[in-house]
Amino acid sequence: MKRLIAVLLFLCTLAFAQSTPNNVVVVKAGHLLDVKTGQYQNNVNIVIESGVIKSVGSGAPPAGAKVIDLSNATVLPGLTDAHTHLTYDAGDVGLKGLTISPEKEALNGAGNARITLLAGFTTVRNVGARAFADVALRDAINDGHVPGPRMLVSGPALSISGGHGDNNLQPWEDHSYGDGVADGVDAVQHKVRDNIKYGADVIKFMATGGVMSKGDNPEHSQYTLEEMKMIVSEAHRFGRKVAAHAHGVQGIMWATEAGVDSIEHGTYINDEAIALMKQHGTYLVPTLYLTEWLPENADKIGIPPYVKAKMNVVLPLLRKNISHAFASGVKVAFGTDAAVYPHGLNGHEFKTYVDLGMTPLQAIQSSTIGAPDLLGMTDKIGTVEAGKFGDLIAVTGDPLKDITELQRVKFVMKGGEVYKDEIHAH
């Protein structure tokens, strides 16, 4: 990993962000969406100092401040994606995945981080990466060496031997296991501590089998309830939230009973599981646009036959059951599983949420209210208010009337620095 860090440090020569001439910036927003109420404020000045919003109102800009005129645009808070895999790329499954080193994944992640930021996502939670490549990427972004979203990272996801998260593509004599494999209560306790030692902000574990892996069943629970309780209690004791990959009902319910903060995917969710999640206040992180993109592109990116067989069963159920969960009032935090499809298409997830029953405002709130709450960052991100990071995006239309506007973000600011400005490009 020393070689990896050296390469990432070299990237500091990239002068990507447009730095302000002083530490005060004023964004003149023609229409500012209050994501809490769904109401627009017109002709608002957003004053940002040293990367933090100082005021939002109609007062005159401070003398000497840099003024960014978005008076013909709609401004929203920067978006949050609670389920990404920035160090992976679409098609990196099956035998192809065995040819990619963690160092290469981290470098790929630098490119994917930039793409994700330019799509309007100023904060992400990265839930699963090999060899702590996501920790290195997060640190490089924080140090200013690589442009990308603010990241919370998990490192390797915990998995049972032979489960979703293990390496099931090599013969017995190789004795090859995934980085996060741990079996038994004592072993998972140690693995949680290990991940925290090496930089994890959040703990991710595989409560059930998955779709993109060989030899496991998405319906089957993997960790026992006792193992899950240990994972959660140990993570929470150290101030880390816990995300559980869970498709099958038993895995969803055990993970919820164990106290996880979020259920990822939730394919086989039913009324009993929904009621339990509502009782515990557990977030659902649905990953839905992949149900549209993946079937259309599986052959192009070389998806193996064993994955296709599971896709054909799981993806239609995911749409049906998550739509029912939306209607039942479960808490939702926006997540995409970007890497199953290309990074930068994250904004397409909003339309899928709307197609399956959300209003446009509810879909936006899943990213600006739900996801920041799940991440424990509501004091810093998600709304345009004094004291929060200067994270802003802008579109030229009205996303409450056409949610696909969020697929065409024209302006991106993170922490008071502009990373994309197509509004003034001409």
C-alpha positions in Angstrom: 0.0 0.0 0.0 3.0 2.3 0.4 3.4 2.3 -3.4 -0.3 3.1 -3.7 0.0 6.1 -1.3 3.0 7.4 -3.3 1.1 7.3 -6.5 -1.9 9.0 -5.0 0.3 11.7 -3.6 1.7 12.3 -7.1 -1.8 13.2 -8.1 -1.6 16.3 -6.0 -0.1 18.0 -9.1 -3.7 18.0 -10.6 -5.0 21.5 -10.1 -8.6 20.6 -10.5 -10.7 22.7 -8.2 -11.2 26.4 -8.8 -10.0 28.0 -5.6 -11.5 31.2 -4.6 -9.3 34.4 -4.4 -10.4 34.8 -0.8 -12.3 32.8 1.7 -15.7 34.4 1.2 -18.0 33.3 -1.7 -21.5 34.4 -2.4 -23.8 32.2 -4.5 -26.8 34.2 -5.9 -29.5 31.5 -6.2 -32.4 32.3 -8.5 -34.4 29.5 -6.9 -33.2 27.7 -3.8 -35.1 24.5 -2.9 -35.9 24.0 0.8 -35.7 20.2 0.9 -37.5 20.0 4.2 -40.7 21.8 3.0 -40.5 21.5 -0.8 -40.8 25.2 -1.1 -38.6 27.5 -3.2 -36.9 30.6 -2.0 -36.3 33.1 -4.8 -33.3 35.4 -5.3 -31.3 34.2 -2.3 -27.7 35.0 -1.4 -25.8 32.1 0.1 -22.7 33.4 1.9 -19.9 30.9 2.4 -16.8 31.5 4.4 -13.9 29.1 4.6 -16.0 26.4 3.1 -19.0 26.8 5.6 -22.3 28.5 5.0 -22.5 31.7 7.1 -25.9 33.0 6.1 -28.8 32.5 3.7 -30.9 35.5 2.9 -31.5 38.5 0.8 -28.9 40.8 2.2 -26.2 42.4 0.1 -23.0 40.4 -0.5 -20.1 41.2 1.7 -17.6 43.6 0.2 -14.8 41.8 -1.6 -16.6 38.5 -1.8 -16.4 36.4 -4.9 -19.9 36.3 -6.4 -21.2 33.3 -8.4 -24.4 34.2 -10.3 -26.8 31.3 -10.4 -29.9 33.6 -10.7 -31.1 31.6 -13.7 -30.7 28.2 -12.0 -32.3 26.0 -9.3 -30.0 25.4 -6.4 -30.1 22.4 -4.1 -27.8 21.1 -1.3 -25.1 18.7 -2.4 -26.5 15.1 -2.8 -25.5 12.1 -0.6 -25.3 8.5 -1.8 -25.2 6.0 1.1 -24.2 3.0 -1.0 -21.3 3.2 -3.3 -18.3 1.2 -4.3 -15.9 3.8 -5.8 -12.9 1.4 -6.1 -14.9 -1.1 -8.3 -16.1 -0.8 -11.8 -19.0 -2.3 -13.7 -18.1 -5.7 -15.0 -15.4 -6.3 -12.4 -17.0 -9.6 -11.4 -16.2 -13.2 -12.0 -12.7 -14.2 -13.2 -12.0 -10.7 -14.4 -12.1 -9.4 -10.9 -9.2 -11.8 -10.0 -6.9 -9.8 -12.4 -7.3 -6.4 -10.7 -5.0 -5.6 -7.8 -6.2 -3.4 -4.8 -3.6 -0.8 -5.9 -5.3 -0.6 -9.3 -8.7 -0.5 -7.6 -7.6 2.5 -5.5 -6.4 4.3 -8.6 -9.6 3.5 -10.5 -11.4 4.9 -7.4 -9.7 8.2 -7.8 -11.3 8.5 -11.3 -14.6 7.3 -10.1 -14.6 9.7 -7.1 -14.2 12.6 -9.5 -17.0 11.4 -11.8 -19.3 10.9 -8.8 -18.6 14.4 -7.5 -19.2 16.0 -10.9 -22.6 14.2 -10.9 -23.6 16.2 -7.9 -22.8 13.8 -5.1 -20.7 15.7 -2.5 -20.9 13.0 0.2 -20.9 9.2 -0.1 -20.8 6.2 2.1 -18.5 3.5 0.5 -19.6 0.1 1.7 -17.1 -2.5 0.7 -13.6 -2.4 -0.8 -10.6 -4.7 -0.8 -7.4 -4.1 1.2 -8.7 -0.8 2.6 -8.3 0.9 -0.8 -11.3 3.0 0.1 -9.5 4.3 3.2 -6.6 5.4 1.1 -9.0 7.1 -1.4 -10.8 8.9 1.4 -7.6 10.1 2.9 -6.3 11.3 -0.5 -9.5 13.3 -1.0 -9.4 14.8 2.4 -5.7 15.8 1.9 -6.7 17.6 -1.3 -4.7 15.3 -3.6 -7.7 13.9 -5.5 -11.0 15.6 -6.3 -14.0 13.6 -4.9 -16.9 13.5 -2.6 -16.6 13.5 1.2 -16.3 9.8 2.0 -17.3 7.5 4.9 -15.7 4.1 4.3 -16.1 0.6 5.5 -13.0 -1.2 4.3 -13.6 -5.0 3.6 -17.2 -6.1 4.3 -17.5 -8.9 6.9 -18.6 -12.2 5.4 -18.8 -15.9 6.3 -16.6 -18.4 4.6 -18.0 -19.1 1.2 -20.5 -16.3 1.5 -21.2 -13.0 -0.4 -17.9 -11.2 0.2 -15.6 -14.3 0.2 -13.5 -15.3 -2.8 -15.3 -18.3 -4.2 -13.6 -18.5 -7.6 -10.3 -20.2 -6.8 -9.6 -23.9 -6.1 -9.2 -25.4 -2.6 -5.4 -25.7 -2.8 -5.1 -21.9 -3.1 -6.7 -21.5 0.4 -8.0 -18.1 -0.7 -10.4 -16.1 1.4 -11.8 -12.6 1.1 -10.3 -9.8 3.3 -13.4 -9.6 5.5 -14.1 -13.3 6.1 -14.7 -14.1 9.8 -16.7 -17.0 11.3 -18.0 -17.2 14.9 -18.7 -14.7 17.5 -15.1 -14.2 18.6 -13.8 -13.9 15.1 -16.3 -11.3 14.0 -15.5 -9.2 17.1 -11.9 -9.3 16.2 -12.7 -8.4 12.5 -14.7 -5.4 13.5 -11.8 -4.2 15.7 -9.4 -4.9 12.8 -11.5 -2.8 10.4 -11.7 0.1 12.8 -7.9 -0.2 13.4 -7.2 0.3 9.8 -9.5 3.3 9.3 -13.1 2.2 8.8 -15.8 4.8 9.5 -18.6 2.3 9.2 -19.0 -1.4 9.5 -20.5 -3.4 6.7 -21.4 -7.1 6.8 -23.2 -9.6 4.6 -26.3 -10.8 6.4 -27.4 -12.9 3.4 -26.1 -14.2 0.1 -25.8 -11.9 -2.9 -26.3 -11.6 -6.6 -22.9 -10.8 -8.0 -21.1 -13.8 -6.2 -20.8 -17.5 -6.9 -22.1 -20.3 -4.9 -24.4 -18.5 -2.5 -28.2 -17.7 -2.4 -29.6 -14.2 -1.8 -32.5 -15.7 0.2 -30.3 -17.5 2.7 -29.2 -15.8 5.9 -25.4 -16.2 6.4 -24.3 -14.9 9.8 -26.2 -16.2 12.8 -28.2 -13.8 15.0 -25.5 -14.1 17.7 -22.8 -13.2 15.3 -24.8 -10.2 14.0 -25.4 -9.0 17.6 -21.7 -9.1 18.3 -20.8 -7.2 15.1 -23.3 -4.4 15.9 -22.6 -4.1 19.6 -18.8 -3.9 19.0 -19.2 -1.4 16.1 -21.6 0.8 18.1 -19.3 0.7 21.2 -16.7 2.3 19.1 -19.1 4.9 17.5 -19.4 3.2 14.1 -22.7 2.7 12.4 -23.5 -0.7 10.8 -24.8 -1.5 7.3 -26.1 -5.0 6.6 -26.3 -6.3 3.0 -29.5 -8.3 3.2 -31.8 -9.7 0.5 -33.6 -12.5 2.3 -36.3 -12.0 4.9 -34.6 -13.9 7.7 -31.4 -11.9 7.2 -33.3 -8.6 7.1 -35.1 -9.5 10.4 -32.1 -10.8 12.2 -30.0 -7.8 11.2 -32.7 -5.5 12.3 -33.1 -7.3 15.6 -29.4 -7.1 16.1 -29.6 -3.3 15.8 -28.1 -2.4 12.5 -28.5 1.1 11.3 -29.4 0.2 7.7 -30.6 -2.7 5.5 -29.0 -2.6 2.1 -31.1 -3.8 -0.9 -33.9 -5.6 1.0 -35.1 -7.7 -2.0 -37.4 -10.1 -0.1 -38.7 -7.6 2.4 -42.3 -8.3 3.6 -44.8 -6.8 6.0 -43.3 -8.5 9.0 -39.8 -7.2 8.2 -41.2 -3.7 7.4 -43.0 -3.6 10.7 -39.8 -4.7 12.6 -37.7 -2.1 10.7 -40.2 0.7 11.6 -40.2 -0.4 15.2 -36.4 -0.2 15.4 -36.1 2.9 13.2 -33.9 1.0 10.7 -33.2 2.7 7.4 -33.7 0.9 4.1 -31.1 1.7 1.5 -32.7 0.5 -1.8 -30.5 0.2 -4.8 -32.9 0.3 -7.7 -31.6 1.8 -10.9 -29.4 -1.3 -11.4 -32.7 -3.2 -12.0 -33.0 -1.2 -15.3 -29.4 -0.8 -16.3 -28.0 -4.3 -15.6 -30.4 -6.4 -17.6 -29.8 -4.2 -20.6 -26.0 -4.3 -20.3 -25.2 -7.6 -18.7 -23.8 -9.1 -21.9 -21.8 -6.0 -22.8 -19.9 -6.0 -19.5 -19.4 -9.8 -19.4 -21.7 -10.8 -16.5 -21.2 -14.5 -15.8 -24.1 -17.0 -16.3 -24.4 -17.8 -12.6 -24.9 -14.1 -11.9 -27.5 -13.7 -14.7 -29.5 -16.6 -13.3 -29.8 -14.9 -9.9 -30.4 -11.5 -11.5 -33.4 -12.9 -13.4 -35.0 -13.9 -10.1 -33.9 -11.0 -7.8 -34.3 -7.9 -9.8 -38.0 -8.1 -10.5 -38.7 -8.9 -6.8 -36.5 -6.0 -5.7 -38.7 -3.5 -7.7 -42.0 -5.1 -6.5 -41.1 -5.4 -2.8 -39.3 -2.1 -2.4 -42.3 -0.3 -4.0 -44.4 -1.9 -1.3 -41.9 -0.8 1.4 -42.1 2.8 0.1 -45.9 2.7 0.4 -45.6 1.2 3.9 -43.6 4.1 5.2 -40.2 2.6 6.0 -37.4 5.1 6.4 -35.4 5.4 3.2 -31.8 6.6 2.6 -30.7 7.1 -1.0 -28.2 4.5 -2.2 -27.2 3.3 -5.7 -24.7 0.5 -5.6 -22.8 2.4 -8.2 -20.1 0.1 -9.6 -22.8 -2.5 -10.5 -23.5 0.1 -13.2 -21.1 2.9 -14.2 -20.2 5.6 -11.7 -21.7 9.0 -12.5 -25.2 7.6 -13.3 -26.1 7.8 -9.6 -28.7 10.5 -10.3 -30.8 8.1 -12.4 -31.7 6.4 -9.1 -34.1 9.3 -8.3 -36.4 8.6 -11.3 -36.6 4.9 -10.3 -37.7 5.9 -6.8 -40.4 8.1 -8.4 -41.4 5.3 -10.8 -41.9 3.0 -7.8 -44.1 5.3 -5.8 -42.2 8.2 -4.3 -43.0 11.8 -5.1 -40.1 13.8 -6.5 -39.7 15.6 -3.2 -39.6 12.4 -1.3 -36.9 11.0 -3.6 -34.8 14.2 -3.1 -35.3 14.0 0.6 -34.0 10.4 0.7 -30.6 11.9 -0.4 -30.7 15.2 1.4 -32.4 14.3 4.7 -32.5 10.5 5.0 -29.0 9.6 3.9 -27.3 12.4 6.0 -29.3 11.2 9.0 -28.2 7.6 8.4 -24.6 8.8 8.1 -24.9 10.8 11.3 -24.0 14.0 9.5 -27.2 16.1 9.6 -25.3 18.9 11.4 -22.9 19.2 8.4 -24.7 18.3 5.2 -28.1 17.9 3.5 -29.6 21.3 3.7 -28.6 24.9 2.8 -28.3 26.4 6.3 -25.8 28.4 8.3 -23.2 26.2 9.9 -23.3 23.5 7.3 -20.7 22.8 4.6 -20.9 24.9 1.5 -22.0 21.9 -0.6 -24.3 23.1 -3.4 -25.5 21.9 -6.8 -27.5 23.6 -9.5 -29.8 22.5 -12.4 -31.5 24.6 -15.0 -35.0 23.1 -14.6 -37.4 22.3 -11.8 -36.6 18.8 -10.2 -40.0 18.8 -8.5 -41.6 18.8 -11.9 -39.0 16.7 -13.7 -36.9 14.5 -11.4 -34.6 13.7 -14.3 -33.1 17.2 -13.9 -30.9 15.5 -11.3 -29.3 13.4 -14.0 -28.1 16.7 -15.6 -26.4 18.6 -12.8 -24.7 21.7 -14.2 -22.9 23.1 -11.2 -21.2 21.5 -8.2 -19.7 23.1 -5.2 -18.2 21.2 -2.3 -16.9 22.9 0.8 -17.1 26.3 -1.0 -15.0 25.2 -4.0 -16.4 25.0 -7.5 -15.7 21.7 -9.2 -18.1 22.0 -12.1 -19.7 25.0 -13.8 -21.5 24.4 -17.0 -23.9 27.3 -16.4 -21.1 29.8 -17.1 -19.3 27.6 -19.6 -20.4 29.8 -22.5 
